[in-house]
Structure formats: C-alpha cells, structure tokens
Amino acid sequence: MNASMYNTLESRYQAEIEDARYKINAIMKHNMVIPEHIDITGEVDKLLAKISSAEDKLAAMSRHYGDSMADRQG
C-alpha cells in the first residue's frame, strides 16, 4: 500500500468516526430527533457500530501497513 492510499483511507475512517460522533452528540445534547427515527437507542447503536468499524479498520491498517509506511516516508 502506498502512502497516498494509506493517507486517503486514514482520512476516510477518521471522517466516518467524526460524522457518527457529531450525530450522537446532536441526539444526546440537543435532543435532536428525526421523526422517521423514533428508535433513538437503535440509531445510536448503529452510529456506535460505525465508529467501532472505522476504528477497527484504522487499527488493522496501522497494524498491517503502518510500519511499512513509516519506512517509506522516513
């Protein structure tokens, strides 16, 4: 995996995490509820699953490709 692909994927996963965190905060702090989504706990559960998935992908990418990226860049 080249550095450009690594950085692009890293940015994608970070953006997914931030998007889900923003939505959870909007629901929890501002009581923003979308009428079609009356299952608040279910919606938060889905968003937490997105965070978990993106974090898992970041960890796997770092574990399997992180050292090789550091070698190429440094």
Order of alpha helices (4+ residues) and beta strands (2+ residues): alpha-alpha-alpha
